[in-house]
Amino acid sequence: MLSLHEYRVYFARPETSFDPVWMEAEDHGGGKLDPLSCVEKKVSICLFPALVRAPTEKLPEDAEIAAALIQAKRFFPSSEEVSPSMDHDVVIAKAVVLVH
């Protein structure tokens, strides 16, 4: 599989402040909660991670095709990328979280 894009998988860590930009809150029964009512809440547990398209780095002209393959991509964020940077990243699918 080839892709020009870079993707990251973000898990919302417990006690992280709820962020409606990249998170969806659910109750214990699986019902969606109003994001505005959850802004002051913290994440209890992340049920599903967010998928975010991140900025890409241009490959050098002499790069081999293997550099563009999905297997050569890094999907987990670095320690500096604790949460998506909404200046550059595009949320493809929001993380599903339980809040308290």
HELIX and SHEET records of a PDB file:
HELIX    1   1 PRO A   35  CYS A   38  5                                   4    
HELIX    2   2 ILE A   65  ALA A   68  5                                   4    
HELIX    3   3 ILE A   70  ALA A   72  5                                   3    
SHEET    1   A 3 GLU A   6  TYR A  10  0                                        
SHEET    2   A 3 ALA A  50  ALA A  54 -1                                        
SHEET    3   A 3 VAL A  90  ALA A  93 -1                                        
SHEET    1   B 3 MET A  23  GLU A  26  0                                        
SHEET    2   B 3 ALA A  95  VAL A  99  1                                        
SHEET    3   B 3 VAL A  43  PHE A  48 -1                                        
END                                                                             
